[in-house]
């Protein structure tokens, strides 16, 4: 019997265990689907809004993170997340980093200097939903023949007022020139659009992969080349670019000015890259994976700072560009704070593994999202 929650009640609390299993590989999580058995509350009705030309129930969604196949998309669609980003795909298959992939940190070791190692802990904190974690998954990808068919299946799970975004990344070590990398991005953009993506996202930032593909967003000229090639490949289909944190005003302004008129929006931020050590001082993820990404918790403050500065640049320069916010989105209060800062849309990531009811909770408190 389906476990249906009484819609007259508040949604259930965040889960005691996450839907993504920390003790399993990325591929095992993809194959088994979310560790979720309900209940399934009714999703509150909210006023219709525009999202890049699509009518949506909200501008609240899931960033490129948990939605690795149709089973994951089906769950978060059913639970009221309306902007659903299919996790980044490549033009060739790629296995994720081995476990551990998701470890929590000692927040007393966090400092602003990105060169200072952050200590991880050997347990999951009591308040994991709001805690800061380290993520080291890489950018894995199923084979193109799988994701082409799977994207089409995901479209079938969408409910009225929902949009499927698909994230893509070029594979740096598989190509010999920058021109080939640009072409890889553009070809992928066209292929995911043909498979059913309603919006295409170019992932130009990952904190724990090869530098050429993980730090593309720092090279403004290269970003422009990739964006223009992708735009040519997908025509008028909405196009987004995902970037990491940018602290320098001039660099942020230069990037946004380069992208304005080419892409429709910029998604910020991907997980900030840091060095991580375990309680003994050894590299948490091993000697070959010294750096990983900060997730959740304090990332909200970094994301908020980037969003505020980007929105200011967009407004002052009159740029035709929208800013989408990601980072530490673990509560309706944080969702509202990012919208109030000028974000066009707000996307959850790691927090949604602990609180798949976040969209329902937010819609009940704040129907305007």
C-alpha positions in Angstrom: 0.0 0.0 0.0 1.4 3.4 -0.9 2.4 5.5 2.1 0.5 8.7 1.6 1.0 11.5 4.1 -2.0 13.6 5.4 -1.8 16.8 3.4 -3.4 18.8 6.2 -0.4 18.2 8.4 3.1 19.7 8.2 5.6 17.6 6.1 7.7 15.0 7.9 11.0 16.1 9.4 14.3 15.6 7.7 15.4 12.0 7.5 17.5 10.2 10.1 19.5 8.6 7.3 20.2 10.2 3.9 18.7 8.9 0.7 22.3 8.7 -0.7 24.2 5.8 1.0 27.6 7.0 2.2 28.9 3.4 2.4 28.2 2.6 -1.2 29.9 3.7 -4.4 28.4 6.3 -6.7 27.6 3.6 -9.2 25.9 1.5 -6.5 23.8 4.5 -5.4 22.8 5.0 -9.0 21.8 1.4 -9.6 19.9 1.0 -6.3 18.1 4.3 -6.5 17.3 6.6 -3.5 17.0 5.0 -0.1 13.5 6.4 0.5 10.3 4.7 1.4 8.0 7.7 1.9 5.7 9.1 3.1 4.7 11.2 0.1 2.9 14.4 1.2 0.8 16.4 -1.2 2.8 19.1 -2.8 1.2 22.6 -2.1 -0.1 24.5 -5.0 1.9 27.6 -5.8 1.4 30.5 -8.3 2.8 29.8 -11.8 6.0 31.6 -12.7 8.3 32.0 -15.7 11.6 30.1 -15.8 13.5 30.9 -19.0 10.4 30.8 -21.1 8.8 27.8 -19.3 5.9 28.0 -16.9 6.9 26.5 -13.6 5.3 25.9 -10.2 8.4 27.4 -8.5 11.9 28.4 -9.2 13.2 26.0 -6.6 15.1 22.9 -7.7 17.9 20.4 -7.4 21.4 21.3 -8.8 23.6 18.8 -10.7 24.2 16.5 -7.8 21.8 13.8 -6.7 19.7 13.2 -9.9 21.8 10.5 -11.5 19.1 8.7 -13.4 15.3 8.5 -13.8 14.7 6.9 -10.4 16.3 9.9 -8.7 14.5 12.4 -10.9 11.2 10.6 -10.3 11.5 10.9 -6.5 12.4 14.6 -6.4 9.8 15.4 -9.0 7.2 13.7 -6.9 8.3 15.7 -3.8 7.9 19.1 -5.5 11.2 20.2 -6.7 10.4 21.9 -10.0 13.8 22.6 -11.6 15.4 19.2 -11.9 19.1 19.0 -13.0 20.3 15.7 -14.4 23.8 15.1 -13.1 26.6 16.1 -15.5 27.2 13.8 -18.4 30.2 13.2 -20.7 30.8 12.0 -24.2 32.4 8.9 -22.8 31.8 6.8 -19.7 33.6 7.7 -16.5 33.7 5.9 -13.1 33.4 8.0 -10.0 36.2 8.2 -7.4 36.2 5.2 -4.9 34.6 5.6 -1.5 34.8 7.6 0.7 33.0 10.2 -1.4 31.1 12.1 1.4 32.8 12.9 4.7 31.9 15.5 7.4 34.4 18.1 8.6 35.5 19.6 11.9 34.0 23.1 11.4 36.5 24.6 13.9 39.2 23.9 11.3 37.6 26.0 8.6 39.4 29.2 7.8 39.2 31.6 4.8 42.7 30.6 3.5 42.0 27.9 0.8 45.5 26.6 1.2 45.0 25.6 4.9 43.8 22.0 5.2 40.4 21.3 6.6 40.1 18.4 9.1 37.5 15.8 8.5 35.9 13.7 11.2 35.1 9.9 11.4 31.4 10.2 12.1 28.2 11.8 10.8 27.3 14.8 13.0 24.0 14.9 14.8 22.8 17.9 12.7 24.0 16.6 9.4 21.5 18.6 7.4 23.1 21.9 8.4 26.7 20.6 8.8 29.6 21.1 6.4 30.9 18.1 4.5 33.7 17.3 2.0 32.7 15.7 -1.3 35.0 13.8 -3.6 33.0 12.1 -6.3 34.6 13.6 -9.5 32.4 13.9 -12.5 31.4 10.4 -13.4 29.2 9.6 -16.3 27.2 6.7 -17.7 27.8 5.8 -21.4 26.1 8.1 -23.9 23.8 5.3 -25.0 22.5 5.0 -21.5 22.0 8.7 -20.7 20.4 9.5 -24.0 17.6 7.0 -23.3 17.5 7.9 -19.6 17.0 11.6 -20.2 13.9 10.8 -22.3 12.6 8.6 -19.5 13.1 11.5 -17.0 11.0 13.8 -19.1 8.1 11.3 -18.7 8.3 11.7 -14.9 7.9 15.5 -15.0 4.7 16.9 -13.5 3.0 20.1 -14.7 5.2 23.1 -13.9 8.5 21.3 -13.9 11.5 21.6 -16.1 14.4 19.2 -16.9 17.9 20.7 -17.0 20.8 18.5 -18.2 24.4 19.3 -17.2 27.3 18.5 -19.5 31.1 18.7 -19.3 33.8 18.3 -21.9 36.5 15.7 -21.0 39.9 17.5 -21.0 42.3 14.5 -21.0 40.4 12.8 -23.9 41.1 15.7 -26.3 44.4 17.2 -27.6 43.5 20.8 -28.1 41.4 23.5 -26.6 39.4 23.5 -29.9 38.6 19.9 -29.4 37.4 20.6 -25.8 35.1 23.3 -27.0 33.7 21.0 -29.6 33.1 18.3 -27.0 31.1 20.7 -24.9 29.1 21.9 -27.9 28.4 18.4 -29.2 27.2 17.3 -25.8 24.9 20.3 -25.5 23.3 19.4 -28.8 23.0 15.8 -27.9 21.3 16.3 -24.5 18.9 18.8 -26.1 18.0 16.2 -28.7 17.5 13.6 -25.9 15.0 15.8 -24.1 16.7 18.5 -22.1 14.6 21.6 -21.8 17.5 23.6 -20.5 21.3 22.9 -21.0 23.9 23.6 -18.3 27.6 23.8 -19.1 29.5 22.6 -16.0 32.7 24.7 -16.0 33.7 23.9 -12.4 34.4 20.9 -10.3 36.7 20.9 -7.3 38.1 17.4 -7.6 38.8 16.6 -11.3 41.5 17.5 -13.8 42.3 21.2 -13.6 41.7 21.9 -17.3 38.0 20.9 -17.0 37.5 21.7 -13.3 38.8 25.3 -13.5 37.5 26.4 -17.0 35.4 29.1 -15.4 38.6 31.0 -14.4 39.6 31.4 -18.1 37.2 34.1 -19.4 38.2 33.7 -23.1 37.8 29.9 -23.0 34.4 30.3 -21.3 33.3 32.6 -24.1 34.4 30.1 -26.7 32.6 27.2 -25.1 29.4 29.2 -24.5 29.3 30.5 -28.1 29.8 27.0 -29.5 27.1 25.5 -27.2 24.7 28.3 -28.2 25.3 27.6 -31.9 24.6 23.9 -31.2 21.3 24.3 -29.3 19.8 27.4 -30.9 17.2 29.1 -28.7 17.1 26.4 -26.0 17.9 28.1 -22.7 21.6 27.8 -21.8 23.2 28.0 -18.3 26.8 28.0 -17.1 27.8 26.7 -13.7 30.9 28.2 -12.0 32.8 28.0 -8.8 33.4 30.8 -6.3 35.0 34.0 -7.6 36.3 36.3 -4.9 37.9 39.0 -7.2 35.4 41.7 -8.4 37.2 42.3 -11.7 37.2 38.6 -12.5 33.6 38.2 -11.7 32.6 41.3 -13.7 34.7 40.2 -16.7 33.1 36.7 -16.7 29.6 38.0 -16.5 30.1 40.6 -19.2 31.6 37.9 -21.5 28.6 35.6 -21.0 25.8 38.2 -21.3 23.9 37.9 -24.5 25.2 34.3 -25.0 23.8 32.3 -22.1 20.6 32.9 -20.2 22.0 32.4 -16.7 24.9 31.6 -14.4 24.6 29.0 -11.7 26.7 29.7 -8.7 28.4 28.2 -6.9 29.9 24.8 -7.3 31.6 23.4 -4.2 34.7 25.4 -3.2 37.9 23.4 -3.5 39.9 22.7 -0.4 42.6 20.4 1.0 41.3 17.8 3.4 43.1 15.8 6.1 41.8 13.1 8.5 42.1 13.3 12.3 45.7 11.8 12.0 46.7 14.4 9.5 46.8 12.1 6.5 44.9 13.1 3.3 41.3 12.2 3.8 40.7 10.8 0.3 44.2 9.5 -0.3 47.4 10.9 -1.8 45.9 11.1 -5.3 42.9 13.1 -4.2 44.3 15.8 -1.9 41.6 18.3 -2.9 37.8 17.9 -2.7 34.8 20.2 -2.5 33.1 21.8 0.5 29.4 21.0 0.6 26.5 22.3 2.6 26.9 24.2 5.9 29.2 27.2 5.6 29.1 27.1 1.8 25.9 29.1 2.1 27.9 32.2 3.2 30.3 31.9 0.2 27.4 31.4 -2.2 25.4 34.3 -0.8 28.5 36.6 -1.2 28.9 35.5 -4.8 25.3 35.9 -5.6 25.0 39.4 -4.1 28.1 40.6 -6.0 27.0 39.0 -9.3 23.5 40.5 -9.0 25.0 43.9 -8.3 27.2 43.6 -11.4 24.3 42.5 -13.6 22.1 45.3 -12.4 24.7 48.1 -12.6 25.9 47.0 -16.1 22.4 46.2 -17.4 23.4 42.7 -18.4 20.9 40.3 -19.9 21.8 37.5 -17.5 20.1 35.7 -14.6 21.8 34.4 -11.5 20.9 31.0 -10.1 22.0 30.2 -6.5 23.4 26.9 -5.1 25.3 26.3 -1.9 24.2 25.4 1.7 20.5 25.5 0.8 19.1 23.5 3.7 16.0 25.4 4.9 13.2 27.6 3.7 14.9 30.5 5.5 18.0 30.1 3.4 16.0 29.7 0.2 14.2 33.0 0.9 17.5 34.8 1.8 18.9 33.9 -1.6 15.8 35.0 -3.5 15.9 38.3 -1.5 19.5 38.7 -2.6 18.4 38.7 -6.2 18.7 35.1 -7.2 16.4 34.2 -10.1 16.2 30.5 -8.9 17.5 28.6 -6.0 18.8 25.0 -6.1 19.5 22.5 -3.3 22.2 19.8 -3.5 23.6 17.8 -0.6 21.0 19.0 1.9 18.3 17.4 -0.2 19.7 14.0 0.5 18.8 14.5 4.2 15.6 16.5 3.6 13.8 15.5 0.4 10.8 17.4 1.8 12.6 20.7 1.5 10.5 21.9 -1.5 7.2 21.0 0.2 8.3 22.7 3.4 9.4 25.8 1.5 6.2 26.0 -0.6 4.1 25.7 2.6 5.9 28.6 4.2 6.7 30.7 1.1 4.4 30.1 -1.9 6.1 32.8 -3.8 9.3 30.8 -4.4 
